[in-house]
Amino acid sequence: MEYICGDLLNYIRKRSKLSEQTAKIIFKQLMEGLDYIHKNNIVHRDIKLDNILIDLTNTIKICDFGVSRRLLPGDIMFEHCGTPAYIAPEIFKDNVNIFCYFFRVMKALNVMFGLLVLLSIIF
């Protein structure tokens, strides 16, 4: 097994900022990873910087599938889960009839927002 440096949150905190190129590489890997698990009918449901591991070569691994679920085409989820600080506001309005694609894009944008803005990444 490859050596993991830690999670993406701590990786960014240690560096205080990432280059645009590094952020693009990480984001591309995240999109590819989410696409792979969704093509296998798995919904992670707790994507955040803490649940993305990174190794010495800047290769990421999605981890913590504790609240993930197998979701077949046409299925709709109605239960709430995930880390409260990262849950989309729509969930709190009982608007849970949202498709998986929307969740994938919103979670990815949430992670990208953390990469670009909250953690002082300057282009």
Residue, then its C-alpha position, 0 to 999 in steps of 0.5 A: m500500500e502506498y504511503i498516505c501523507g494525511d487528509l487534504l485539509n491538513y495538507i492544505r493547512k500546512r502549505s497555506k496555499l496551493s498553486e493553480q496547477t496543483a489545485k486543478i490536478i487534485f480537483k480532476q482526481l476528485m471528479e474522476g473518483l466520484d465518477y467512478i464510484h457513481k458509475n458503480n452505483i455508490v453514493h458517498r454522502d460525506i465528501k469533505l476535505d477531511n475524507i480525501l487522503i493524499d499521498l507523496t505524489n499528490t494522488i488522492k484517495i476518497c475515504d470514509f464510506g461509513v454513510s455511503r449507500r448503494l443507489l440504483p438508477g431511479d432510486i431516491m434517498f430520503e434520509h439525511c446524513g453526513t457532517p452537519a457543517y457540510i450539508a446543503p441548506e436544501i436538506f434542512k428545508d426538507n427538499v430531499n428529492i434531489f438527484c445524485y448528479f446534483f449532490r456530486v456537483m455540489k459536494a465537489l464545488n464545496v471541496m473546490f471552494g475550500l481549496l480556493v477560498l477558505l484556505s487562502i489559495i491565491f491564483 
